[in-house]
Amino acid sequence: MESKFTNTDEANALIYGNHGNPFAFLGFQEAVQGKTKGLLVRVFKPGTESVVLIEREKNKRHEMEKIADEGLYELFFPRRKNQFAYKLELSRPGGTTEIVEDAYRFGSLISDFDLQLWGEGNHIRSYEVLGAHAKEVDGVRGVHFVVCAPSASRVSVVGPFNNWDGRLYPMRKLFDQGLWELFVPGMEPGEVYKYEIKAPNAPLPFLKADPYAFAAEKRPKTASIVADVSGFKWDDDEWISKRDQRFEKPMSIYELHLGSWKRHIADNSFYTYRELADTLIPYIKDLGYTHLELLPIAEHPYDPSWGYQVTGYYAPTSRFGSPEDFAYFVNECHKNDIGVILDWVPAHFTKDDHGLRQFDGTALYEHEDPRQGEHKDWGTKIFNFGRSEVKNFLISNAVFWIDKYHIDGLRVDAVASMLYLDYSREQGQWVPNKYGGRENLEAIDLLKRFNEVVHEEFPGVVTLAEESTSWPLVSRPTYVGGLGFDYKWNMGWMNDTLKYFQTDPIYRKYHHNQLTFSFIYAFTENFVLPFSHDEVVHMKRSMLDKMPGDVWQKFANLRALYSYMYGHPGKKLLFMGSEFGQWSEWNEAKELNWSLTGMDKHSGLLKMTADLNKLYQNERALHEVDFDWAGFEWIDFSDVDNSILAFTRYSKAKDEFVVCVYNFTPVFHRSYVFGVPGAGVYKTIFNSDSEYYGGSNKGLDTVQSVEGEWHGKPHHIQIEVPPLAGVMMKLVK
């Protein structure tokens, strides 16, 4: 190589893909020839025979000097001080020519303010900077790529556009922040790409998907896709404006896995987001649910992970369509008054090679020490919550889904695994915090910050914690020492209640406390009562199959269970298929058994679920005071031998109330007396034993109260109590 300006070692570093600072070598460089100062332009275009530089304003052509056979060219402009816009005319073997822009003539596009926020770990919208963004710079359309890889010695954008050659688009490193950027002119949304990363401790470069990519290839392919997520035309302003997180509002959640709710019968293929909008939304609306909760829909490589092992935190999974298709789905939900909650997974991530693990050759996102950075049970990596890069990544991700996709709530998965350093670990398998304790201080800070940011930025959006321990104040504001969630899943209630209902009714009198125990702590948190996907997999059996007895008793027990859930204080959640009594466990590889909905008992259960949702929403007493003793009063919890419970639910103003009576044995009681709060005629507004739902149709429609103290109340009623049933009654005014 012969050049007056170019060092051979530096040229070889670029040619062989080892140059870590290409903007110090390519594009415009100050140079001196003899005593003459000027501007030198260097370009690297392998596979070309010649390159002509064309000044854009003057339309002046300059033949560049080829200084290396591998395609390295340079051109000196004596006495030129100011950089100028130019294009390159590339001549290739065979006589073909191509005019292109040079990526290395463009300066940095990241503002100092963004760099400051990033460095502090306070960039709550880092997705607006990192990732791949279509932009126009100096009149040229292209895509601006930014990725975090502080320990990398070289990062390049690669894809079909450059034959996956990491030598061709090495990026500019912003050393203080560990960011790399490159504006690639001429590129458009839809382009497939990855980052090729060279690390000092790795013998060969390796490929990574973009952690901030807005779209990804459909598995088993793993590349990222340039996508514009700002083009969808939303028309849900009315919904957003009235979005209300006040706790006295009803919340009934239908949890589902998009890939197995329904499948195409012909080939078992997935429904798309748009097909689901056409079929799922009317179904949910007819059932009276207020919200959908979607198992994780961020991109993930492995179907049986159900979405809980994520590789693309900013990309709706391509299994069901494009980002625009997902936006359409959410928009249609809102137009039908249905809120959308996403399952969000900040606790851990998958080990797949194209994902976050050892992203820049080091433990950038995870802890290096497996005692801190690995979940042996799940085969996943744990985020290093104390790193500013991780805080930027996760907080921004929560903001992203709400900002770009108008999501109404985030249910945070596996919060307990984040809170405790010794979660699912034996002695010696974990590292204490700086005070010697088991609390993960960095994760606690991140969860608090997450909740503060979401509530500050998006009033009306809710956050929910899947948290299974006795950690205090999970659903209390951070300013009083809480974690800041709006709601907490009541795992204790779920476990105790299911254990009770799985017990043969003849033995239930020995387990009465499993029903009453929840009221000791029912108002210590803002609880959601969940019968989720986790309860109908892994040999736990379906909700219907858990129930003891013959077929009639199984259905009666399940109807009683659901009516008990809707009477019990707390918001409601039920997993798909449970609403009509699926017999088999949930299988993510096939659709629900929809043929059952045409059978009497199953259709009866489905109708009862819809009626419970509508009753729950219409009766203020059943939802206005879910988190305070003021909305609940026992009538009788002492009839252990008959396994009967009775209580009253009150509205906020106490001007309305509902009497709830439950019989958890198959014994029919023709005459049973309960104390009631007021005098008058009591009308049955719900009876799970109705023949309409598949029951025996026992119970009275109306009954007149009688003056006289009973159960500490001034009046009482004498009613029929149906077998294995829940009854709700209301005073007729």
Residue pairs with C-beta under 8 A, 6 or more apart in sequence:
1 8
1 11
1 67
1 68
1 72
2 67
3 11
3 65
3 67
3 74
4 33
4 76
5 29
5 31
5 33
5 40
5 74
5 76
6 42
6 67
6 72
6 74
10 19
10 25
11 25
11 67
11 68
11 72
12 18
13 19
14 22
14 25
14 26
14 44
14 72
14 167
14 170
15 44
15 68
15 70
15 72
15 167
16 167
17 154
17 156
17 166
17 167
17 170
17 198
17 205
18 153
18 154
18 198
19 25
19 154
19 170
20 152
20 153
20 154
20 170
20 173
20 198
21 172
21 173
22 104
22 170
22 171
22 172
23 104
23 172
25 42
26 42
26 43
26 44
26 104
27 41
27 42
27 43
27 102
27 104
27 105
28 39
28 40
28 41
28 83
28 105
29 39
29 40
29 41
29 42
30 37
30 38
30 39
30 40
31 37
31 38
31 39
31 40
31 76
32 38
33 76
33 78
36 78
36 79
37 78
37 79
38 76
38 77
38 78
38 79
38 80
39 76
39 77
39 80
39 81
39 83
40 74
40 75
40 76
40 77
41 53
41 64
41 74
41 75
41 77
41 86
41 105
42 72
42 73
42 74
42 104
43 51
43 53
43 64
43 72
43 73
43 74
43 88
43 102
43 104
44 70
44 71
44 72
44 73
44 167
44 168
45 51
45 71
45 73
45 88
45 90
46 70
46 71
46 165
46 167
46 168
47 71
47 92
47 93
48 71
48 90
48 91
48 92
49 91
49 92
49 93
50 63
50 64
50 66
50 91
51 63
51 64
51 66
51 73
51 88
51 89
51 90
51 91
52 61
52 62
52 63
52 64
52 88
52 89
52 91
53 61
53 62
53 64
53 75
53 86
53 87
53 88
53 89
54 60
54 61
54 62
54 86
54 87
54 88
54 89
54 99
55 62
55 84
55 85
55 86
56 84
56 85
56 86
56 87
57 84
57 85
61 89
62 75
63 75
64 73
64 74
64 75
65 73
65 74
65 75
66 72
66 73
67 73
67 74
83 105
85 105
85 138
85 139
86 102
86 105
87 99
87 100
87 101
87 102
88 99
88 100
88 101
88 102
89 97
89 98
89 99
90 97
90 98
90 99
90 100
91 97
92 98
100 185
100 186
101 140
101 142
101 185
101 186
102 185
103 142
103 169
103 182
103 183
103 184
103 185
106 137
106 138
106 140
106 183
106 185
108 172
108 174
108 181
109 135
109 137
109 144
109 181
109 183
110 129
110 146
110 174
110 179
110 181
114 123
114 129
115 174
115 176
115 177
115 179
117 123
117 126
118 126
118 129
118 177
118 179
118 388
118 392
119 176
119 177
119 388
120 388
121 387
121 388
121 389
121 391
121 392
122 391
122 392
123 129
123 392
123 396
124 395
124 396
124 399
124 453
124 457
125 396
125 399
125 400
125 403
126 212
126 392
126 393
126 396
127 212
127 214
127 314
127 396
127 397
127 399
127 400
129 146
130 146
130 147
130 148
130 179
130 211
130 212
131 145
131 146
131 210
131 212
131 213
131 214
131 314
132 143
132 144
132 145
132 193
132 210
132 212
132 213
132 214
132 224
132 226
132 227
133 143
133 144
134 141
134 142
134 143
134 144
134 187
134 188
134 189
134 226
134 228
135 141
135 142
135 143
135 144
135 183
136 142
137 144
137 183
137 185
140 185
140 186
141 185
141 186
141 188
142 183
142 184
142 185
142 186
142 187
143 183
143 184
143 187
143 188
143 189
143 191
143 226
144 181
144 182
144 183
144 184
145 157
145 171
145 181
145 182
145 183
145 184
145 193
145 195
145 210
146 179
146 180
146 181
146 212
147 155
147 171
147 179
147 180
147 181
147 195
147 210
147 211
147 212
148 177
148 178
148 179
148 180
148 211
148 359
148 360
148 364
148 389
148 393
149 155
149 178
149 180
149 195
149 197
149 359
149 360
149 364
150 177
150 178
150 360
150 364
150 389
151 178
151 199
151 200
151 360
151 361
151 362
151 364
152 173
152 180
152 197
152 198
152 199
152 360
152 361
153 198
153 199
153 200
154 166
154 170
154 197
154 198
154 205
155 170
155 171
155 173
155 180
155 195
155 196
155 197
155 198
155 360
156 166
156 167
156 168
156 169
156 170
156 171
156 195
156 196
157 169
157 171
157 182
157 184
157 193
157 195
157 196
158 164
158 165
158 166
158 168
158 169
158 193
158 194
158 195
158 196
158 207
159 191
159 192
159 193
159 194
159 223
160 191
160 192
161 184
161 187
161 191
161 193
162 168
162 169
164 194
164 196
166 196
166 198
166 205
169 182
169 184
170 182
171 180
171 181
171 182
172 180
172 181
172 182
173 179
173 180
174 180
174 181
178 389
187 226
188 226
189 226
189 227
189 228
190 225
190 226
190 227
191 225
191 226
192 217
192 223
192 224
192 225
193 210
193 223
193 224
193 225
193 226
194 207
194 208
194 209
194 210
194 222
194 223
194 224
194 354
195 207
195 208
195 209
195 210
196 205
196 206
196 207
197 205
197 206
197 207
197 208
197 359
197 360
197 361
198 205
199 206
199 360
199 361
199 362
200 361
201 361
201 362
202 361
206 353
206 361
207 354
208 354
208 355
208 359
209 216
209 222
209 223
209 224
209 311
209 312
209 354
209 355
210 224
211 312
211 313
211 314
211 356
211 359
211 365
211 393
212 314
212 393
213 224
213 225
213 227
213 312
213 314
213 315
214 225
214 226
214 227
214 228
214 229
214 314
214 315
214 323
215 224
215 225
215 226
215 227
215 315
215 316
215 318
215 322
215 323
216 222
216 223
216 224
216 225
216 299
216 311
216 312
216 315
216 317
216 318
217 223
217 224
217 225
217 318
218 318
218 319
219 300
219 301
219 302
219 303
219 318
219 319
220 301
222 301
222 311
222 352
222 354
224 312
224 315
225 318
227 315
227 322
227 323
229 323
229 324
229 327
229 404
229 405
230 404
231 324
232 323
232 324
232 327
232 328
232 331
234 327
234 331
234 406
235 331
235 335
236 330
236 331
236 334
236 335
236 406
239 334
239 335
239 337
240 334
240 406
240 460
243 339
243 408
243 459
243 460
243 461
244 460
245 459
245 460
245 461
245 462
245 486
247 486
247 526
247 626
247 627
248 623
248 624
248 625
248 626
248 652
249 623
250 290
250 571
250 616
250 617
250 622
250 623
251 290
251 291
251 528
251 571
251 572
251 623
252 288
252 289
252 290
252 291
252 571
252 572
252 573
252 613
252 616
252 617
253 289
253 290
253 291
253 292
253 293
253 341
253 528
253 571
253 572
253 573
253 574
254 284
254 287
254 289
254 291
254 292
254 293
254 573
254 574
254 576
254 579
255 292
255 293
255 295
255 530
255 532
255 533
255 573
255 574
255 575
255 576
256 280
256 292
256 293
256 294
256 295
256 575
256 576
257 294
257 295
257 306
257 307
257 533
257 576
257 586
257 588
258 270
258 271
258 273
258 276
258 294
258 295
258 297
258 319
258 320
259 270
259 303
259 319
259 320
259 588
260 586
260 587
260 588
260 589
260 590
260 591
260 592
261 271
261 276
261 280
261 576
261 591
261 592
262 271
262 276
262 279
262 280
262 591
262 592
262 594
263 269
263 270
263 271
263 590
263 591
264 270
264 271
268 590
268 591
270 319
270 320
271 279
271 320
272 320
272 321
272 325
273 316
273 320
273 321
273 325
273 326
273 328
273 329
274 321
274 325
274 328
274 329
276 320
276 329
277 328
277 329
277 332
277 333
280 292
281 332
281 333
281 336
281 338
282 336
284 292
284 338
285 336
285 337
285 338
286 610
287 579
287 606
287 609
287 610
287 613
288 610
288 612
288 613
288 614
288 616
288 617
289 338
289 613
290 337
290 338
290 339
290 613
290 617
291 338
291 339
291 340
291 341
291 408
291 409
292 333
292 338
292 339
292 340
292 341
293 341
293 342
293 343
293 409
293 411
293 573
294 340
294 341
294 342
294 343
295 306
295 307
295 308
295 343
295 533
296 306
296 307
296 308
296 310
296 342
296 343
296 344
296 345
296 413
297 307
297 316
297 317
297 320
297 326
297 342
298 307
298 310
298 312
298 313
298 314
298 315
298 316
298 317
298 345
299 310
299 311
299 312
299 313
299 315
299 316
299 317
299 318
300 307
300 308
300 309
300 310
300 311
300 312
300 317
300 350
301 309
301 311
301 350
301 352
301 355
302 309
302 350
303 588
303 589
304 588
304 589
305 350
306 533
306 588
307 317
307 343
307 345
308 343
308 345
308 413
309 348
309 349
309 350
309 352
309 378
309 380
310 345
310 349
310 350
310 355
311 349
311 350
311 352
311 354
311 355
311 356
313 393
313 397
314 397
314 400
315 323
316 323
316 326
316 405
320 326
326 405
327 404
327 405
327 406
330 340
330 405
330 406
330 407
331 406
333 339
333 340
334 340
334 406
339 408
339 409
340 406
340 407
340 408
340 409
341 407
341 408
341 409
341 410
341 411
341 462
341 464
342 401
342 407
342 409
342 410
342 411
343 411
343 413
344 397
344 398
344 401
344 410
344 411
344 412
344 413
345 413
345 414
346 383
346 394
346 397
346 398
346 412
346 413
346 418
346 446
346 450
347 382
347 383
347 412
347 413
347 414
347 415
347 417
347 418
348 375
348 378
348 380
348 381
348 382
348 383
348 414
348 417
349 355
349 356
349 357
349 365
349 366
349 380
349 381
349 383
350 357
350 380
350 381
351 357
351 379
351 380
351 381
356 364
356 365
356 366
356 381
357 365
357 366
357 381
358 364
359 365
362 368
363 373
363 384
364 387
364 389
365 381
365 383
365 384
365 387
365 389
365 390
365 393
366 373
366 374
366 381
366 382
366 383
366 384
367 373
367 374
367 382
367 384
369 431
371 425
371 429
371 430
371 431
372 382
372 384
372 421
372 430
372 431
373 381
373 382
373 384
374 380
374 381
374 382
375 381
375 382
375 417
375 424
376 424
377 424
382 417
383 390
383 394
384 390
384 442
385 391
385 394
385 418
385 440
385 442
385 443
385 445
385 446
386 442
390 446
391 446
391 449
394 446
394 450
395 446
395 449
395 450
395 453
398 410
398 450
398 453
398 454
399 453
399 454
399 457
399 458
401 407
401 410
402 410
402 454
402 457
402 458
402 461
403 457
403 458
407 461
408 460
408 461
408 462
409 461
409 462
409 463
409 464
409 486
410 454
410 461
410 462
410 463
410 464
411 463
411 464
411 465
411 466
411 489
412 447
412 450
412 463
412 464
412 465
412 466
412 485
413 466
414 466
415 447
415 465
415 466
415 467
415 474
415 483
416 423
416 466
416 467
416 468
416 469
416 471
417 423
417 424
418 440
418 443
418 444
418 446
418 447
419 439
419 440
419 443
419 444
419 447
419 467
419 469
419 471
420 438
420 439
420 440
420 469
421 430
421 431
421 432
421 433
421 438
421 439
421 440
422 429
422 430
422 438
430 438
432 438
433 439
433 440
433 441
434 441
444 483
447 483
447 484
447 485
448 478
448 483
448 484
450 463
450 484
451 463
451 478
451 483
451 484
451 485
452 478
452 484
454 461
454 463
455 461
455 463
455 484
462 486
462 487
463 484
463 485
463 486
463 487
464 485
464 486
464 487
464 488
464 489
464 528
465 474
465 475
465 483
465 485
465 487
465 488
465 489
466 489
466 491
467 474
467 488
467 489
467 491
468 489
468 491
468 492
471 483
472 482
473 480
473 481
473 482
473 483
473 525
474 482
474 483
474 485
474 488
474 525
475 482
475 483
475 485
475 486
475 487
475 488
475 525
475 526
475 527
476 482
476 483
476 484
476 525
477 484
478 484
485 526
486 526
487 525
487 526
487 527
487 528
487 571
488 525
488 526
488 527
488 528
489 527
489 528
489 530
489 532
489 573
490 518
490 525
490 527
490 528
490 529
490 530
490 570
491 530
492 517
492 518
492 521
493 518
493 522
493 527
493 529
493 568
493 570
494 529
494 530
494 531
494 532
494 535
496 514
496 515
496 517
496 518
497 514
497 515
497 518
497 561
497 564
497 565
498 531
498 535
498 546
499 511
499 514
500 508
500 511
500 514
500 515
500 664
501 546
501 547
501 548
501 557
501 560
501 561
501 664
502 546
502 547
502 548
503 511
503 548
504 548
504 549
505 548
505 549
505 553
505 557
505 643
505 664
505 665
505 666
505 724
506 665
508 643
508 664
508 665
509 640
509 641
509 642
509 643
512 637
512 640
512 643
515 564
515 645
515 664
516 637
516 645
518 568
519 632
519 634
522 568
522 569
522 570
522 632
523 569
523 627
523 628
523 629
525 627
526 626
526 627
527 569
527 570
527 571
527 626
527 627
528 570
528 571
528 572
528 573
529 565
529 568
529 570
529 571
529 572
529 573
530 573
531 543
531 565
531 573
531 574
531 575
531 578
532 573
532 575
533 575
533 586
534 540
535 543
535 575
536 542
536 543
536 575
536 577
536 578
536 582
536 585
536 586
537 585
537 586
538 585
539 585
540 546
540 585
541 585
542 577
542 578
542 581
542 582
542 583
542 584
542 585
542 586
543 558
543 561
543 578
543 581
543 582
544 554
544 555
544 558
544 578
544 581
544 582
544 583
545 554
545 583
545 584
545 585
547 553
547 554
547 555
547 557
547 558
547 561
548 554
548 557
549 556
549 557
549 666
551 601
553 666
553 724
555 581
555 601
555 604
555 605
555 694
556 666
556 688
556 689
556 695
556 723
556 724
556 725
557 724
558 581
558 605
559 605
559 608
559 688
559 689
559 693
559 694
559 695
559 724
559 725
559 726
560 662
560 663
560 664
560 688
560 724
560 725
560 726
562 574
562 608
562 609
562 612
562 688
563 608
563 612
563 662
563 686
563 688
563 725
563 726
563 727
563 728
564 645
564 662
564 726
565 572
566 572
566 612
566 615
566 616
566 622
567 622
567 647
567 649
567 658
567 660
567 662
567 726
567 728
569 625
569 626
569 627
569 631
569 632
569 649
570 626
571 626
572 616
574 609
575 586
576 586
576 592
577 586
577 592
577 593
579 605
579 606
579 609
580 596
580 597
580 602
580 603
580 605
580 606
580 609
581 596
581 601
581 602
581 605
581 606
582 592
582 593
582 596
583 593
583 596
584 593
596 602
597 603
597 606
600 694
601 694
604 692
604 693
604 694
604 695
605 693
605 694
607 692
607 693
608 688
608 690
608 692
608 693
611 686
611 693
612 686
615 622
615 685
615 686
615 728
616 622
616 623
617 623
619 656
619 658
619 685
619 730
620 651
620 652
620 656
621 631
621 649
621 650
621 651
621 656
621 657
621 658
622 649
622 658
624 631
624 651
624 652
625 631
625 632
625 649
625 650
625 651
625 652
630 650
630 654
631 649
631 650
631 651
631 652
632 647
632 648
632 649
632 650
633 647
633 648
633 650
633 677
634 646
634 647
634 648
635 646
635 647
635 648
635 659
635 661
635 674
635 675
635 676
635 711
635 713
636 644
636 645
636 646
636 674
636 675
636 711
637 645
637 646
637 647
639 645
642 663
642 665
642 667
642 669
643 663
643 664
643 665
644 661
644 662
644 663
644 664
644 669
644 672
644 721
645 661
645 662
645 664
646 659
646 660
646 661
646 662
646 674
646 711
647 659
647 660
648 657
648 658
648 659
648 660
648 676
648 677
649 657
649 658
649 660
650 656
650 657
651 657
656 730
657 677
657 678
657 730
657 731
658 685
658 728
658 729
658 730
659 674
659 676
659 682
659 728
659 729
659 730
660 726
660 727
660 728
661 674
661 719
661 721
661 726
661 727
661 728
661 729
662 725
662 726
662 727
663 669
663 721
663 722
663 723
663 724
663 725
663 726
664 724
665 723
665 724
666 723
666 724
667 723
668 696
668 698
668 720
668 721
668 722
668 723
669 720
669 721
670 720
671 718
671 719
671 720
672 718
672 719
672 720
672 721
673 710
673 716
673 717
673 718
674 710
674 711
674 716
674 717
674 719
675 709
675 710
675 711
675 712
675 713
675 714
675 715
675 716
676 682
676 705
676 713
676 715
676 716
676 717
676 731
677 713
677 715
678 705
678 715
678 731
679 705
679 707
679 714
679 715
680 704
680 705
680 731
680 732
680 733
681 702
681 703
681 704
681 705
681 731
681 732
682 702
682 703
682 704
682 705
682 717
682 719
682 729
682 730
682 731
682 732
683 701
683 702
683 729
683 730
683 731
683 732
684 699
684 700
684 701
684 702
684 727
684 728
684 729
685 728
685 729
685 730
686 726
686 727
686 728
687 695
687 699
687 722
687 725
687 726
687 727
687 728
688 695
688 722
688 725
688 726
688 727
689 695
689 696
689 697
689 698
689 699
689 722
689 723
689 724
689 725
689 727
690 697
690 699
691 697
695 722
695 725
696 722
696 723
698 720
698 722
698 723
698 725
699 719
699 720
699 721
699 722
699 725
699 727
700 719
700 720
702 732
703 717
703 718
703 719
703 729
704 717
705 715
705 716
705 717
706 715
706 716
706 717
706 718
707 714
707 715
708 714
708 715
708 716
709 716
710 716
717 729
719 727
719 729
721 727
